[in-house]
């Protein structure tokens, strides 16, 4: 399968597959975010998820995929550090603010800087039509965040902190998107990067979560928490794996922008699962986000 994927790089078939992989990543990422923000403490949820996908990835990394080339170890170390920072910031943001306020700001900040990073790192250039699509998409995302801020948020005293954390988390999203795209292109087999990344990435948050759980006066039962982690681990494979393969097959900037349609899926999940209201204004803003993504794709 690795050979087949590599053969599709920079082809029309690879472009089409990258498109669907980015959209798949968008849906799964929204589900992943809702899972972390849901019933359990975000730190515990993230720790359970990371433990699950780290353990599931280990046999593939050690016994199935080819071992990484020597030059990959520094790349893994830097990627690990970036993702640890991202996850700590994300958990802090989810602790301080509502999911439908924090998530759009995180995802809205990311694509703009990811497009800039793709230009600096890979020489990718967007057409004027694509930049218009980025502007439309960002207008929808930040409009959705503003609407949520004005009408849905109840914790007003800590809201500035939540929004500040969301913006910084979005910058880390752009950083890991572009750097991980560099990493997956630096190895001959893309599945080597994915398997080893998941195994290495699953080492820190479980320790933080365990320490936090032990310090709680009212500890949640570990069974449901680990079940949530198992489901989240499977979703993480699909979400992160899809977007990384998309960036290997085609342009990093386009994949990063298309993934941010996850905000539409997040609003739907917030409405249907988390019981957060969605009215006509939010529906219109969600349509604006989708329209921006379509413009980016058609303008390519």
N, C-alpha and C positions, 0 to 999 in steps of 0.2 A: 504493500500500500504506500509506503514511503516513496518508492520509485515513481509510482503513478502520480502522486501529489507533486513531486519535484518536476515531473515532466509537464505539468500544467502551469508552471510559473510563467507570468507575463504572456499568457495566451488568452484568447477570448473565452475559452472554456474555463480557464482559471479565474478570469474576472467574474464570470457568472457564479461560479462556485463560491468565490470570496464574498459576493453580494449576499448570498443566502446564509453563509456562515456568519456574517456580521449581523444580520437580522436575527438569526437564531441566538447569537450571543446577547443581543439586546433583550430579548424576552427572558432568557435564562438569568441574565444579570439582575433584571428587575425582581424576578422570583427570589434570587439569592439575597438581595437587599432586604426584601420583605421578611424573609426567613430569619435574617440576623436581627431585624428590628422587632420581630414579633413578640411572643409571650414571654420569653426568657430575657434575662439581662444580656445586652449586646456582646459584652466581653465573654460571657459563658458560651453564648451561641457560636461566636467566632472561634473560640478555643475548641469546641466540640467538632466544628466543621473542619478546621485545619488538622486536627488529630485524625479524623476519618480519612481525608484525602491523602494525608501523608503516609498513613499505613497502607492504604490501597495502592498508592503509587510505588511503594518500595519494591515489591516483587518484580514489577515491570522494569524499574530502573536498574535493579541489580542483576536480573536474569533474562530479560526479554530484549530490550533495545540495545543497540551498540553503546559501548561506554563512551563518555564524552572525550573529545580531543583535549590535549593538555591546555590549549589556549582558552578552553571554556570555563575553567575553574575560577579565574578572576571575574568573568562575566556572571557566573552564578552568584558569586559573593556580593557583587554590586547589586544585582537584581534582588537578592535576598534582603539586603539592607533597605532598598527602596520600598519593597512590599511591607516590611515590618513597620516602617514609618507610616505608610499609607493606612495600614490596618489599625494602628493605634489612633491615628487621627479620625478615621471613620467611626470607630467605636466611641470615641469621645463625642463626636458630632451627634451620633444617634442617642447617646445618653442625655444630651442637652436639648435636643429639638425633635419635633414631630417628623416622622418619615417623609410625609408629603411636602414638607418645607426643606428639609436637609437634602433629600435625594436629588431634586431638580437642580439645586445650586451646585452640588458636587458634579453632576453629569454635565451641567451647562458650562462650567469653567474648563472642564477637561478638553473638549474637542478643539477649541480655538488654539490652545497651546500645543495640542498634539499635532495640528496642521502645521504650525510654525516649527515644531521640533522635527517633523517629517521633512520639511524643506531644508533645515540646517543639516540633518543627519543623512538624508537619502536623496536630496536634491529634487524632491517632488514639488511640482508647481500646480496650483489650482487655477482654473480658468476664471474669468470675471463672472460667468454664470454660476460656477460652483461657489465662489465667494458670496454671491447673492444668496445661494441656498444656505450657506453657513449662517449668514446674518438672519435669515428667516427662521432657521432652526433655533438659534440662540435667543431670538426674540420670543419664540414660543416657550422655551425652557425657562428663561428668566421671568417672563410674564406669568407663567404658572407658579413659579416660586413666590413672586410678588403677591399674586392672588391668595395663595396659601398663607403668606405672611400676614396679610391684611384681615382675612376672614376666618382662618382656621386655627391659627396658633393661640394657645392659651397661656403658655409659660412665658409671658412677656419679659420677666425680669432677667432671664438667662438667654433670651433670643439673640442678642448681638453676639454672644459667645458662640452659640450654635452656628450662626451664619458665617462668622469668621473661620471657625473650624471647617465648615463645608467648603469655603473658597480654597483654603490651603489644601484640603483633601483633594479637591479638583485639580490643583496643580500637580499633586502626586499622581493622580490618574494619568495626566498627560505624560509625566515623566516615565512611569512604568510602561505605558503603551508604546512609546517610542523606543525606550531602551530594550524592552522585551522583544520588540520587532527586530532590533539589531541582534539580540541574542539568538533568536530562532533562525535567523539567516546566517549566523556564524558557524553553524554545525551542519554536517552533511545530511543527517537524518533529523527532521523536525520533531519526531516523537522522542528522540533522545533528550532534547531540550525540555519537552513537556513533562516527561516522566521524572527526570532528575529535578526539575524545578518544583514540582508538586511535593516530592519527597523532602527536599531541603526546606521548602517554604512552610511545611507543616510542623516545624520544630519549636517555634517561639510562643505563639498564642496559646497553645494548650497549657504551657507552664504558667503563663499569666492568669489564665482562666482558673486553673487549679488553685493557685494561691488566693485568688479572689473568692472562689467558692468556699475554701476552708475558713476564710475570715468572715463569712456571712453568718449572722445570727439565725436567719431562717433560710437554710440551704434548700434549693430545689432538688427534687428527686433526680438522681443521675440517669435513670432509665429513659424518660421522655427527652431529656437533654441530649443524650447520645443518639437517640433515634433521629432527632432534628439534625444532629451533626452528620449522621450517615446520609440523610436525604440531601443536605447541603453540600456534602462532599461530592456526590454524584452530579449535582447541578453545577458545581464549580468546575468539574472536568469538562462538561459540555460548554459552559460559558467561556471560561478562559481559553480552553483548547480551541474553540471555534474562532475567537477573535485573533488568536495568535496564528492559526493556520491561514486566516484571511490576510493577515499582514505579510505572510510569507508569499502567498500566491499573487497578491496585487498591491496597490498603493496603501501605505500605512494611514495616510491622512483620510482617505475615503472611508476606510474601514472604521477609523476612530469616530468619524462623524455619523456614519450609519448606525453604529452601536448606540449612539445617544438617543435613538428612538426608544431606548429602554425607558425613558421618562414617560412615554405614552403607556407602556405596559405597567410601569410602576403606579401611575394614577389609577389604572383599571384595577390592579391588585389592591391598592389602598381602598378603593371603593367596594370591591366585591368581597375581599377577604378581611381586611382590617376595619371595614365598616366606616371609612372616612368618606364624607359626602363628595360627590362630583356633580356639579351643575352645568348649565349650558355654557357659561363663560370658560370654565375649565375644559369642557369638551372642545370648544373652539380653539383654545390654546394648544391642546393636544393635536388637533388637526393641523395647526400651524407647524408644529414640530415635524409631523409626518411629511408635510408639504416641503419643508426645507430639505429633508433627507432625499426626497424624490428629485428636487432641483439639483442637488449635488450629484446624484447618480446620472441624471439625464445630461448634465453639463460636462460630464467627463469625456 
